[in-house]
Amino acid sequence: MAKKKVSRSRKRDLNEPDEFISFWTKVFGWISEYKLIFLSALGVMIAVIIVIIGIVYFTKKSEDKAFALLQQGIINYQTELKNSTPEKAFLDVENDLQRVMDKYSNRAGGKLAGFIYANICYAAKDYDKAIELYNKSLINFNHELFIKDLILNGLGYAYLSKKDFKTAAKYFEIIASDPNYKIKDEALFNLGELYAAMGDQDKSTTAFKQIISDHSDSMYIELVKERVTG
């Protein structure tokens, strides 16, 4: 029940979804020529959301020094991020997060530090390091289905940012085929864009049509309708 509740809160993160959909539809129109680059930027926003979800989720399960150190590191990161770039903020907190990972590797706090570190590496455009940490997190959170899907999502965005479209598509396909994953429309949208970039227009159209048929309340609905009919 807890995981389902968290998933719903992420999906309904904004208070005014209609206004949000309208705004982002316009943005996608403005930068349609740079679709894949924009999706990489969207991944950074998702990474920030993941950090918040992760701390809330696991703080309820355990309270120890590892979490105290982890939360302090995140606070430092967020503070630095307000005044500089993700790259600079990353440099300021990487040692702190690595220390939590090393010292508390068998504790939930240490494992969560690796997951958060992966997202910070992604935001700092260190995609290879992010991929390395995401893969370690897949082992650590293999039985935490909600977090596992977020890690797969992170891997998809990391490979997308490296222009490795085939591997990125593999991870989004895993998410889209998972009957327990609650936010499939995002994965399907990414697949539609990736298939188009790889020259497979039929698979692209199929992915977009699945959003229309199965996710009529998706924030991407108006955009994919334009893709299918345009």
DODREN-491448 format. One line per field, with one value per atom (N, C-alpha, C): atom name; y, z, x; residue number from 0. Coordinates in pm, 1 decimal. Example, Ala and Ser with C-alpha at 12.3 -4.5 7.8 and 13.67 -1.06 7.14 Angstrom:
// DODREN-491448
atom (N	CA	C	N	CA	C)
north (-569.0	-450.0	-330.0	-225.0	-106.0	3.0)
up (780.0	780.0	780.0	708.0	714.0	787.0)
east (1319.0	1230.0	1320.0	1285.0	1367.0	1290.0)
seq (0	0	0	1	1	1)
// end
This chain:
// DODREN-491448
atom (N	CA	C	N	CA	C	N	CA	C	N	CA	C	N	CA	C	N	CA	C	N	CA	C	N	CA	C	N	CA	C	N	CA	C	N	CA	C	N	CA	C	N	CA	C	N	CA	C	N	CA	C	N	CA	C	N	CA	C	N	CA	C	N	CA	C	N	CA	C	N	CA	C	N	CA	C	N	CA	C	N	CA	C	N	CA	C	N	CA	C	N	CA	C	N	CA	C	N	CA	C	N	CA	C	N	CA	C	N	CA	C	N	CA	C	N	CA	C	N	CA	C	N	CA	C	N	CA	C	N	CA	C	N	CA	C	N	CA	C	N	CA	C	N	CA	C	N	CA	C	N	CA	C	N	CA	C	N	CA	C	N	CA	C	N	CA	C	N	CA	C	N	CA	C	N	CA	C	N	CA	C	N	CA	C	N	CA	C	N	CA	C	N	CA	C	N	CA	C	N	CA	C	N	CA	C	N	CA	C	N	CA	C	N	CA	C	N	CA	C	N	CA	C	N	CA	C	N	CA	C	N	CA	C	N	CA	C	N	CA	C	N	CA	C	N	CA	C	N	CA	C	N	CA	C	N	CA	C	N	CA	C	N	CA	C	N	CA	C	N	CA	C	N	CA	C	N	CA	C	N	CA	C	N	CA	C	N	CA	C	N	CA	C	N	CA	C	N	CA	C	N	CA	C	N	CA	C	N	CA	C	N	CA	C	N	CA	C	N	CA	C	N	CA	C	N	CA	C	N	CA	C	N	CA	C	N	CA	C	N	CA	C	N	CA	C	N	CA	C	N	CA	C	N	CA	C	N	CA	C	N	CA	C	N	CA	C	N	CA	C	N	CA	C	N	CA	C	N	CA	C	N	CA	C	N	CA	C	N	CA	C	N	CA	C	N	CA	C	N	CA	C	N	CA	C	N	CA	C	N	CA	C	N	CA	C	N	CA	C	N	CA	C	N	CA	C	N	CA	C	N	CA	C	N	CA	C	N	CA	C	N	CA	C	N	CA	C	N	CA	C	N	CA	C	N	CA	C	N	CA	C	N	CA	C	N	CA	C	N	CA	C	N	CA	C	N	CA	C	N	CA	C	N	CA	C	N	CA	C	N	CA	C	N	CA	C	N	CA	C	N	CA	C	N	CA	C	N	CA	C	N	CA	C	N	CA	C	N	CA	C	N	CA	C	N	CA	C	N	CA	C	N	CA	C	N	CA	C	N	CA	C	N	CA	C	N	CA	C	N	CA	C	N	CA	C	N	CA	C	N	CA	C	N	CA	C	N	CA	C	N	CA	C	N	CA	C	N	CA	C	N	CA	C	N	CA	C	N	CA	C	N	CA	C	N	CA	C	N	CA	C	N	CA	C	N	CA	C	N	CA	C	N	CA	C	N	CA	C	N	CA	C	N	CA	C	N	CA	C	N	CA	C	N	CA	C	N	CA	C	N	CA	C	N	CA	C	N	CA	C	N	CA	C	N	CA	C	N	CA	C	N	CA	C	N	CA	C	N	CA	C	N	CA	C	N	CA	C	N	CA	C	N	CA	C	N	CA	C	N	CA	C	N	CA	C	N	CA	C	N	CA	C	N	CA	C	N	CA	C	N	CA	C	N	CA	C	N	CA	C	N	CA	C	N	CA	C	N	CA	C	N	CA	C	N	CA	C	N	CA	C	N	CA	C	N	CA	C	N	CA	C	N	CA	C	N	CA	C	N	CA	C	N	CA	C	N	CA	C	N	CA	C	N	CA	C	N	CA	C	N	CA	C	N	CA	C	N	CA	C	N	CA	C	N	CA	C	N	CA	C	N	CA	C)
north (-121.0	0.0	125.6	121.7	241.2	275.3	170.6	198.0	254.2	200.6	249.4	394.5	429.1	567.3	663.3	624.8	710.5	730.7	620.4	628.9	725.6	720.7	810.6	956.1	981.6	1119.9	1174.8	1087.6	1134.5	1167.4	1082.0	1103.7	1230.2	1263.6	1382.4	1494.5	1507.7	1599.9	1744.4	1783.0	1922.2	1944.2	2060.7	2090.9	2128.9	2174.6	2219.4	2146.4	2019.1	1939.3	1995.3	2053.6	2105.5	2217.1	2307.0	2416.4	2363.0	2260.5	2199.6	2136.1	2058.5	1993.4	2097.1	2201.9	2306.5	2371.9	2401.2	2467.1	2380.4	2252.7	2166.5	2128.5	2125.4	2101.6	2212.6	2336.6	2448.8	2438.8	2400.6	2388.6	2283.6	2169.6	2064.9	2114.3	2195.9	2251.0	2342.2	2424.6	2519.7	2450.1	2336.5	2274.1	2134.2	2114.1	1982.1	1935.8	2031.2	1996.7	1934.4	1956.9	1907.3	1816.0	1727.4	1645.5	1564.1	1492.8	1401.8	1476.0	1591.1	1672.9	1718.8	1757.1	1803.4	1691.2	1570.3	1459.0	1432.8	1456.5	1442.2	1543.3	1666.4	1769.2	1730.7	1670.9	1626.7	1523.4	1442.9	1343.7	1405.4	1524.6	1593.0	1628.7	1677.1	1708.5	1583.7	1473.6	1348.2	1305.2	1326.9	1289.7	1362.5	1490.9	1568.7	1513.3	1478.2	1421.1	1289.1	1208.0	1079.0	1096.5	1195.7	1221.1	1246.8	1330.9	1364.4	1241.1	1165.2	1045.0	945.8	928.5	831.7	861.3	986.2	1023.5	1001.2	1043.7	1026.8	879.3	800.6	659.3	581.4	602.1	519.6	575.4	705.6	759.1	697.9	661.0	598.6	457.4	395.9	257.6	245.1	346.7	334.9	472.1	483.7	608.4	575.0	614.8	590.0	696.9	684.3	785.7	795.5	683.5	685.5	781.1	778.5	867.4	1012.4	1032.9	1169.3	1227.9	1149.7	1195.6	1213.9	1122.6	1131.8	1255.8	1280.2	1397.1	1526.7	1528.2	1646.8	1669.1	1560.3	1571.8	1625.9	1580.6	1628.6	1776.1	1814.6	1956.3	2041.5	1994.2	2067.6	2076.6	1967.6	1965.9	2065.3	2063.4	2153.8	2299.5	2326.3	2462.7	2509.3	2423.7	2458.4	2473.3	2392.5	2395.0	2528.0	2592.0	2721.0	2830.1	2812.3	2917.5	2882.9	2761.5	2722.5	2624.2	2542.0	2445.4	2305.6	2213.6	2075.3	2013.7	2052.6	2000.8	2044.3	2170.3	2223.2	2163.7	2154.2	2096.7	1951.1	1880.1	1741.1	1727.7	1813.5	1808.7	1834.1	1915.4	1950.3	1839.0	1749.0	1646.1	1504.4	1485.0	1348.0	1273.6	1342.0	1275.5	1235.4	1322.5	1292.7	1170.0	1164.9	1052.4	923.6	934.0	816.5	762.2	851.5	810.8	733.0	781.3	710.0	573.3	568.8	442.7	342.0	388.4	299.2	251.3	344.1	313.2	234.3	258.2	193.9	114.4	43.6	-27.3	-132.0	-188.5	-291.9	-238.5	-108.6	-46.1	23.0	42.8	107.3	246.1	317.6	452.5	452.4	355.5	346.6	310.2	220.3	180.9	296.7	369.3	484.5	592.6	607.0	705.2	677.3	548.0	512.5	549.4	529.5	563.8	714.4	790.6	936.4	988.3	928.8	966.2	946.7	838.8	812.9	925.6	972.3	1081.3	1212.4	1235.9	1357.5	1350.9	1232.3	1215.4	1241.9	1194.5	1219.5	1370.0	1439.0	1583.3	1656.5	1602.1	1662.7	1617.6	1538.8	1489.7	1389.3	1327.0	1218.0	1088.8	1063.2	955.1	816.5	799.9	669.3	633.3	729.7	706.8	681.0	756.0	736.4	594.4	547.4	412.2	307.8	327.4	235.4	226.5	341.2	344.0	292.2	322.3	269.1	116.4	59.3	-86.3	-149.1	-83.5	-132.5	-121.5	-13.1	6.9	-96.1	-143.3	-246.9	-372.3	-402.9	-518.7	-490.6	-370.8	-335.3	-326.1	-284.7	-261.0	-355.3	-474.7	-569.9	-607.2	-602.3	-640.3	-519.5	-400.1	-277.8	-232.4	-282.7	-269.3	-124.7	-38.3	101.9	166.2	148.5	205.6	140.5	11.6	-59.2	1.1	31.6	91.6	231.7	305.2	437.2	425.2	321.6	299.5	265.6	179.7	146.8	272.3	358.1	484.3	570.1	575.0	649.9	595.4	463.7	402.4	438.9	438.8	476.6	617.8	711.3	850.4	867.8	792.1	804.3	759.2	645.6	599.0	689.6	745.7	841.7	962.8	1009.6	1125.0	1093.3	965.7	923.9	895.5	917.7	892.6	744.2	659.6	515.5	479.6	507.7	496.3	352.1	257.4	117.8	69.2	99.4	56.2	131.4	261.1	339.6	279.1	243.5	184.6	54.7	-23.2	-150.3	-129.0	-26.3	-2.0	53.2	140.8	192.8	82.4	-14.2	-126.8	-213.6	-232.0	-309.2	-241.7	-109.6	-34.8	-43.8	-23.9	-22.2	-157.4	-264.4	-398.9	-448.3	-369.4	-408.6	-380.9	-485.3	-464.1	-386.2	-378.8	-309.2	-163.2	-121.8	14.8	110.2	218.8	306.1	423.6	448.4	567.4	524.1	433.5	378.4	480.4	581.4	676.2	747.9	774.9	839.8	749.0	620.1	524.7	508.5	501.0	486.7	609.1	726.1	847.3	847.3	811.5	804.1	701.0	587.7	485.6	537.5	609.8	666.0	757.6	839.4	930.8	854.4	753.9	677.3	596.0	529.8	452.1	542.9	660.8	755.2	796.0	819.7	858.7	747.0	622.0	507.5	468.1	543.0	519.2	417.1	371.5	273.6	346.2	402.1	484.4	402.4	277.2	192.6	167.8	132.9	109.4	238.7	349.3	479.4	510.1	491.3	518.9	426.8	299.6	203.7	247.2	293.4	339.3	459.8	555.5	673.6	636.3	543.8	503.2	432.7	363.6	296.8	398.2	511.8	618.5	667.1	685.3	734.5	634.4	505.7	404.4	366.8	366.5	316.3	424.1	544.1	649.5	782.6	786.9	905.0	1028.8	1009.4	1123.3	1163.1	1109.9	1138.7	1284.4	1338.3	1473.5	1483.9	1370.2	1369.1	1352.9	1341.0	1298.3	1389.2	1519.6	1610.4	1606.3	1592.5	1587.4	1462.8	1347.1	1224.1	1219.4	1281.2	1290.2	1365.8	1471.1	1546.8	1461.3	1379.9	1294.1	1190.7	1133.6	1026.8	1080.8	1194.8	1249.7	1343.4	1397.6	1494.6	1431.1)
up (0.0	0.0	0.0	73.5	81.0	-53.6	-126.1	-255.6	-353.4	-347.7	-437.1	-408.4	-281.5	-243.7	-292.0	-279.2	-325.6	-474.6	-546.2	-691.6	-734.3	-664.8	-700.3	-675.0	-566.4	-534.8	-638.0	-690.1	-794.8	-921.7	-952.6	-1074.9	-1067.0	-947.8	-929.3	-863.3	-898.8	-831.0	-840.4	-951.3	-970.9	-934.0	-879.6	-833.6	-946.9	-1057.3	-1167.2	-1294.5	-1312.0	-1424.6	-1559.5	-1571.1	-1700.7	-1748.0	-1657.5	-1692.2	-1727.3	-1652.3	-1676.8	-1816.0	-1849.9	-1980.2	-2091.8	-2077.4	-2179.4	-2197.9	-2086.4	-2092.2	-2163.5	-2120.9	-2178.3	-2322.6	-2359.8	-2499.8	-2587.7	-2538.7	-2613.0	-2619.0	-2506.8	-2504.2	-2603.1	-2605.0	-2698.6	-2843.0	-2868.5	-3002.6	-3040.4	-2944.8	-2971.1	-3001.8	-2935.0	-2949.8	-3011.0	-3097.2	-3155.8	-3233.5	-3279.0	-3354.3	-3263.9	-3131.9	-3037.4	-2933.9	-2979.6	-2889.8	-2792.1	-2843.0	-2756.8	-2656.0	-2695.8	-2601.2	-2488.8	-2524.0	-2421.7	-2325.9	-2377.4	-2290.5	-2189.3	-2228.8	-2134.6	-2021.6	-2055.7	-1953.9	-1863.1	-1921.8	-1841.9	-1739.3	-1777.1	-1684.0	-1560.3	-1574.0	-1458.2	-1359.5	-1410.3	-1321.8	-1248.0	-1320.5	-1259.8	-1153.0	-1179.0	-1081.7	-950.3	-956.5	-834.9	-759.3	-832.3	-769.3	-702.1	-768.9	-713.3	-580.4	-573.4	-449.4	-334.8	-358.7	-254.8	-213.2	-312.6	-284.3	-203.7	-244.8	-178.1	-31.4	1.1	140.6	222.7	171.4	244.3	263.4	157.8	160.7	263.0	260.9	345.7	487.3	504.3	639.0	726.8	668.7	743.5	787.5	719.0	747.5	846.3	856.4	942.7	978.8	1101.1	1143.3	1204.8	1141.5	1195.6	1144.5	1181.6	1145.4	995.9	926.5	781.2	717.9	765.4	710.0	748.2	867.2	908.9	818.1	792.2	704.6	561.2	517.0	381.6	363.9	458.1	447.4	452.0	533.1	537.7	403.0	341.5	210.0	106.2	112.3	17.5	41.0	166.2	197.9	141.7	159.2	104.3	-47.5	-108.7	-255.0	-303.2	-239.6	-279.9	-257.9	-149.4	-121.9	-227.1	-259.4	-359.7	-497.2	-523.9	-653.7	-679.8	-573.3	-588.7	-634.6	-604.8	-631.8	-741.5	-795.2	-896.5	-993.9	-1057.1	-1156.0	-1096.0	-1160.9	-1113.2	-1107.6	-1201.8	-1202.2	-1078.0	-1041.4	-923.2	-795.2	-789.3	-672.3	-654.2	-764.5	-761.1	-697.9	-737.3	-683.5	-533.3	-486.5	-344.9	-255.8	-312.6	-228.2	-260.2	-366.8	-405.7	-295.8	-227.1	-120.4	-3.7	29.4	139.5	107.5	-14.9	-53.2	-64.2	-116.5	-126.4	12.7	108.5	245.2	306.0	282.6	333.6	267.1	135.7	63.2	116.4	140.6	185.3	329.4	416.7	559.8	593.1	518.0	548.7	428.5	363.2	239.5	258.9	379.5	405.0	472.0	489.7	551.2	444.8	475.5	379.5	341.1	440.4	412.5	312.4	324.1	230.5	90.9	81.5	-48.7	-114.3	-33.2	-87.6	-133.1	-62.5	-102.0	-243.9	-276.7	-411.0	-516.2	-484.2	-576.6	-600.3	-491.5	-502.6	-574.1	-542.5	-607.0	-757.9	-800.4	-943.8	-1009.9	-944.0	-1000.6	-1005.6	-904.1	-903.4	-1013.5	-1034.3	-1144.9	-1278.4	-1291.6	-1415.6	-1436.9	-1333.3	-1343.9	-1378.5	-1332.1	-1359.5	-1493.9	-1568.5	-1701.8	-1699.5	-1583.8	-1575.1	-1595.1	-1720.4	-1750.0	-1724.6	-1750.4	-1726.8	-1578.4	-1492.6	-1348.9	-1303.2	-1359.3	-1324.4	-1359.2	-1476.8	-1519.9	-1426.6	-1389.0	-1296.5	-1164.3	-1110.6	-982.5	-993.5	-1104.6	-1125.1	-1128.1	-1195.3	-1204.0	-1066.7	-982.6	-845.8	-767.7	-790.8	-720.2	-762.7	-886.3	-931.4	-845.0	-806.6	-719.4	-578.5	-528.7	-392.1	-374.7	-479.8	-468.6	-557.5	-577.8	-667.3	-622.3	-491.3	-438.8	-401.2	-422.3	-400.9	-537.7	-578.4	-718.2	-764.4	-676.9	-718.2	-743.5	-650.8	-667.0	-784.8	-802.8	-914.3	-1048.3	-1062.6	-1187.6	-1207.2	-1099.0	-1109.8	-1155.1	-1107.4	-1149.2	-1297.4	-1342.6	-1484.5	-1567.8	-1515.2	-1582.4	-1592.0	-1481.7	-1482.1	-1582.6	-1592.0	-1690.9	-1832.1	-1855.6	-1987.9	-2024.4	-1931.3	-1958.3	-1972.5	-1894.6	-1902.9	-2039.9	-2087.7	-2221.2	-2330.5	-2308.8	-2403.8	-2415.6	-2304.3	-2303.4	-2371.9	-2371.9	-2440.7	-2589.4	-2633.7	-2771.9	-2806.7	-2705.4	-2727.0	-2726.1	-2837.7	-2843.9	-2826.8	-2882.0	-2874.2	-2729.5	-2652.0	-2512.8	-2429.4	-2456.0	-2384.8	-2406.0	-2530.6	-2562.0	-2485.3	-2467.2	-2394.9	-2254.4	-2185.6	-2048.2	-2044.2	-2137.2	-2139.3	-2178.5	-2260.0	-2295.0	-2172.7	-2086.9	-1963.3	-1877.3	-1865.1	-1784.0	-1844.2	-1975.0	-2042.1	-2035.2	-2022.9	-2019.2	-1877.0	-1776.8	-1637.4	-1594.7	-1562.7	-1525.8	-1396.7	-1313.7	-1185.7	-1191.5	-1303.8	-1312.5	-1342.5	-1267.0	-1272.2	-1368.6	-1417.5	-1501.5	-1637.7	-1701.3	-1827.9	-1940.7	-1928.2	-2038.6	-2066.9	-1962.9	-1981.6	-2060.7	-2021.3	-2092.0	-2236.5	-2258.4	-2394.2	-2479.8	-2419.2	-2494.1	-2534.4	-2440.7	-2473.1	-2581.7	-2574.8	-2678.5	-2814.8	-2815.5	-2941.8	-3004.4	-2922.2	-2971.5	-3015.5	-2935.8	-2967.5	-3095.5	-3109.5	-3231.4	-3354.9	-3341.3	-3453.7	-3486.9	-3384.3	-3405.4	-3471.0	-3444.3	-3503.7	-3638.1	-3684.9	-3817.3	-3823.8	-3707.5	-3706.8	-3677.2	-3780.4	-3761.9	-3718.1	-3761.1	-3723.3	-3572.2	-3515.5	-3372.1	-3294.8	-3351.3	-3288.4	-3278.3	-3388.0	-3390.6	-3295.4	-3289.4	-3198.9	-3053.5	-3015.9	-2878.7	-2846.7	-2940.0	-2918.5	-2908.7	-2993.9	-2991.3	-2860.8	-2801.9	-2674.4	-2563.2	-2572.0	-2474.1	-2488.8	-2612.5	-2638.3	-2588.8	-2612.5	-2577.4	-2429.6	-2367.9	-2230.5	-2125.0	-2168.5	-2072.0	-2117.5	-2120.8	-2171.9	-2085.8	-1960.4	-1872.5	-1870.4	-1961.1	-1963.9	-1996.5	-1937.9	-1969.2	-2113.1	-2177.0	-2313.7	-2417.6	-2374.9	-2464.3	-2586.3	-2566.1	-2679.6	-2774.1	-2718.5	-2800.4	-2886.4	-2828.4	-2907.5	-3011.5	-2982.4	-3083.7	-3205.2	-3182.1	-3293.0	-3369.3	-3295.4	-3359.1	-3450.7	-3400.7	-3474.3	-3594.4	-3575.3	-3683.0	-3775.6	-3725.0	-3803.7	-3906.5)
east (81.8	0.0	84.9	195.7	281.5	338.9	384.1	444.7	341.6	219.7	115.9	83.6	79.2	48.9	155.5	282.4	391.3	382.6	354.7	346.7	238.7	124.1	14.9	53.2	125.4	164.8	260.9	345.9	439.0	362.3	265.2	188.7	105.7	59.6	-24.5	54.2	178.1	270.5	226.2	162.4	125.0	-21.0	-49.0	-184.6	-279.1	-225.6	-309.6	-268.7	-310.8	-264.5	-304.9	-425.5	-468.5	-376.1	-341.2	-251.8	-113.4	-70.4	61.0	64.9	-38.6	-43.6	-38.9	-118.9	-122.6	13.4	78.9	209.2	311.6	322.1	425.3	395.4	267.5	235.0	291.6	281.8	338.9	490.5	549.7	695.8	742.4	675.3	714.0	701.3	599.5	584.6	699.8	740.9	849.6	980.9	1003.6	1135.4	1126.3	1026.9	1009.2	1132.0	1211.9	1331.1	1437.3	1423.3	1523.0	1459.2	1372.1	1290.4	1373.7	1473.3	1547.7	1632.4	1684.1	1760.5	1669.3	1548.3	1454.5	1418.1	1401.0	1368.2	1479.0	1602.1	1712.5	1699.3	1661.4	1640.9	1524.9	1421.4	1307.3	1351.5	1449.9	1501.9	1562.8	1620.9	1678.1	1568.1	1455.2	1343.7	1297.4	1288.5	1246.5	1344.9	1473.9	1576.6	1556.0	1522.4	1499.5	1379.7	1274.1	1155.2	1189.9	1272.6	1312.2	1384.0	1471.9	1545.2	1448.1	1351.1	1253.8	1173.9	1126.1	1049.0	1132.1	1256.7	1342.6	1361.4	1387.5	1409.7	1283.0	1169.4	1044.1	1012.9	1031.1	995.9	1077.6	1208.4	1293.3	1309.8	1288.5	1296.9	1189.0	1077.6	969.9	1006.9	1100.8	1135.1	1250.9	1332.2	1448.8	1500.2	1555.8	1617.7	1752.4	1858.6	1990.8	2086.0	2211.0	2309.9	2328.4	2315.2	2329.4	2229.5	2105.3	2003.8	2030.7	2080.8	2113.0	2221.4	2324.9	2432.6	2383.5	2299.5	2245.6	2160.1	2073.1	1986.6	2068.0	2173.0	2257.4	2326.1	2369.2	2431.0	2334.5	2209.4	2108.5	2077.1	2070.3	2046.8	2160.1	2283.6	2398.4	2390.1	2348.9	2336.3	2231.2	2115.4	2008.1	2046.7	2118.0	2163.1	2262.1	2357.4	2457.5	2394.4	2294.2	2228.3	2158.7	2113.2	2046.5	2142.4	2270.4	2367.6	2468.9	2460.0	2557.6	2494.2	2575.1	2528.4	2521.9	2448.6	2446.9	2586.1	2672.5	2809.4	2886.3	2873.1	2942.8	2882.8	2751.9	2686.8	2727.3	2741.4	2785.2	2923.5	3015.5	3150.8	3153.7	3059.9	3057.1	3002.0	2923.1	2859.8	2905.7	2983.2	3016.9	3093.3	3184.1	3260.4	3170.0	3074.4	2982.3	2896.9	2844.0	2759.6	2840.5	2961.5	3047.3	3080.1	3099.0	3129.8	3012.9	2890.9	2772.7	2762.2	2786.0	2779.9	2881.9	3002.3	3109.5	3089.4	3052.3	3043.0	2917.6	2809.4	2681.8	2630.6	2720.4	2685.9	2576.6	2566.7	2466.9	2341.0	2334.6	2217.4	2133.7	2005.9	1916.7	1966.6	2022.8	2072.5	2186.1	2277.8	2388.2	2341.8	2244.4	2190.9	2116.6	2040.0	1967.9	2064.6	2177.3	2277.8	2328.1	2345.0	2389.0	2286.6	2160.2	2051.9	2044.8	2052.6	2048.6	2173.7	2286.7	2413.1	2402.4	2337.6	2319.4	2242.4	2137.0	2056.0	2132.9	2215.9	2297.2	2402.7	2459.8	2555.1	2486.9	2363.5	2289.8	2271.0	2228.3	2206.4	2335.1	2448.6	2579.1	2636.2	2559.2	2596.2	2711.4	2732.6	2828.5	2749.8	2713.7	2620.8	2680.1	2807.8	2869.9	2867.6	2899.1	2895.0	2751.2	2658.2	2517.5	2473.8	2512.1	2475.6	2536.0	2661.5	2727.3	2651.0	2612.7	2542.6	2399.3	2332.7	2198.4	2201.1	2301.1	2310.0	2333.6	2413.2	2432.1	2302.2	2230.1	2103.3	1999.2	2006.2	1913.0	1926.5	2049.3	2072.5	2019.5	2047.2	2007.3	1856.7	1786.5	1642.7	1563.1	1614.8	1550.6	1409.9	1385.6	1254.6	1167.9	1219.7	1139.9	1091.3	975.0	932.6	921.3	868.9	853.0	989.0	1082.0	1215.1	1286.8	1267.7	1331.4	1290.3	1161.7	1116.1	1173.5	1190.9	1252.2	1398.4	1465.2	1604.1	1609.1	1519.8	1513.3	1486.2	1399.9	1370.4	1496.0	1572.4	1696.8	1796.1	1805.7	1894.5	1851.8	1721.2	1672.6	1713.2	1695.5	1731.6	1882.2	1960.3	2105.9	2156.1	2105.7	2146.7	2092.3	1974.3	1919.8	2011.4	2062.0	2151.6	2284.1	2323.3	2445.3	2419.4	2295.3	2254.6	2258.0	2255.7	2246.7	2098.8	2032.1	1887.1	1839.2	1912.9	1871.7	1868.9	1973.6	1977.5	1875.1	1859.2	1757.8	1619.9	1590.8	1459.8	1439.2	1546.0	1535.0	1480.2	1529.5	1484.5	1342.8	1308.9	1171.9	1073.3	1117.7	1031.8	1003.0	1102.8	1082.3	976.0	986.5	890.0	750.3	742.2	611.9	542.0	619.8	561.8	535.2	571.8	553.3	409.2	332.2	191.4	172.8	277.9	266.9	311.5	367.4	418.7	304.0	295.6	179.6	194.3	312.5	332.1	386.4	316.3	361.6	358.4	271.5	258.4	389.5	468.0	597.6	691.9	695.9	781.2	736.2	606.8	555.2	586.6	576.8	609.4	756.5	842.1	984.7	1011.3	941.7	957.7	913.0	801.4	754.6	858.1	920.6	1023.6	1149.7	1188.2	1308.3	1290.9	1177.2	1153.5	1157.6	1098.9	1101.3	1244.5	1324.8	1464.1	1544.4	1504.0	1573.2	1514.3	1414.2	1358.0	1246.7	1195.5	1086.5	955.7	895.6	776.4	656.2	648.1	534.3	533.4	647.6	654.6	633.8	680.8	659.4	510.6	440.1	296.3	221.2	263.0	198.9	212.4	332.1	354.9	267.3	258.6	176.1	28.6	-16.8	-157.1	-192.5	-95.6	-122.5	-146.0	-79.2	-105.5	-248.6	-293.2	-428.5	-533.2	-508.5	-607.9	-607.1	-488.4	-477.6	-455.0	-418.4	-382.3	-443.6	-575.0	-643.8	-623.3	-579.0	-554.6	-407.4	-328.4	-185.3	-157.4	-49.2	-7.0	43.3	68.0	119.4	8.6	-117.1	-224.1	-241.0	-244.7	-264.3	-145.5	-28.1	92.8	95.6	63.1	68.5	-42.2	-155.1	-261.0	-211.7	-135.0	-76.5	23.7	100.8	201.2	132.5	21.1	-46.6	-122.1	-188.2	-269.5	-193.7	-79.3	-4.0	85.3)
seq (0	0	0	1	1	1	2	2	2	3	3	3	4	4	4	5	5	5	6	6	6	7	7	7	8	8	8	9	9	9	10	10	10	11	11	11	12	12	12	13	13	13	14	14	14	15	15	15	16	16	16	17	17	17	18	18	18	19	19	19	20	20	20	21	21	21	22	22	22	23	23	23	24	24	24	25	25	25	26	26	26	27	27	27	28	28	28	29	29	29	30	30	30	31	31	31	32	32	32	33	33	33	34	34	34	35	35	35	36	36	36	37	37	37	38	38	38	39	39	39	40	40	40	41	41	41	42	42	42	43	43	43	44	44	44	45	45	45	46	46	46	47	47	47	48	48	48	49	49	49	50	50	50	51	51	51	52	52	52	53	53	53	54	54	54	55	55	55	56	56	56	57	57	57	58	58	58	59	59	59	60	60	60	61	61	61	62	62	62	63	63	63	64	64	64	65	65	65	66	66	66	67	67	67	68	68	68	69	69	69	70	70	70	71	71	71	72	72	72	73	73	73	74	74	74	75	75	75	76	76	76	77	77	77	78	78	78	79	79	79	80	80	80	81	81	81	82	82	82	83	83	83	84	84	84	85	85	85	86	86	86	87	87	87	88	88	88	89	89	89	90	90	90	91	91	91	92	92	92	93	93	93	94	94	94	95	95	95	96	96	96	97	97	97	98	98	98	99	99	99	100	100	100	101	101	101	102	102	102	103	103	103	104	104	104	105	105	105	106	106	106	107	107	107	108	108	108	109	109	109	110	110	110	111	111	111	112	112	112	113	113	113	114	114	114	115	115	115	116	116	116	117	117	117	118	118	118	119	119	119	120	120	120	121	121	121	122	122	122	123	123	123	124	124	124	125	125	125	126	126	126	127	127	127	128	128	128	129	129	129	130	130	130	131	131	131	132	132	132	133	133	133	134	134	134	135	135	135	136	136	136	137	137	137	138	138	138	139	139	139	140	140	140	141	141	141	142	142	142	143	143	143	144	144	144	145	145	145	146	146	146	147	147	147	148	148	148	149	149	149	150	150	150	151	151	151	152	152	152	153	153	153	154	154	154	155	155	155	156	156	156	157	157	157	158	158	158	159	159	159	160	160	160	161	161	161	162	162	162	163	163	163	164	164	164	165	165	165	166	166	166	167	167	167	168	168	168	169	169	169	170	170	170	171	171	171	172	172	172	173	173	173	174	174	174	175	175	175	176	176	176	177	177	177	178	178	178	179	179	179	180	180	180	181	181	181	182	182	182	183	183	183	184	184	184	185	185	185	186	186	186	187	187	187	188	188	188	189	189	189	190	190	190	191	191	191	192	192	192	193	193	193	194	194	194	195	195	195	196	196	196	197	197	197	198	198	198	199	199	199	200	200	200	201	201	201	202	202	202	203	203	203	204	204	204	205	205	205	206	206	206	207	207	207	208	208	208	209	209	209	210	210	210	211	211	211	212	212	212	213	213	213	214	214	214	215	215	215	216	216	216	217	217	217	218	218	218	219	219	219	220	220	220	221	221	221	222	222	222	223	223	223	224	224	224	225	225	225	226	226	226	227	227	227	228	228	228	229	229	229)
// end
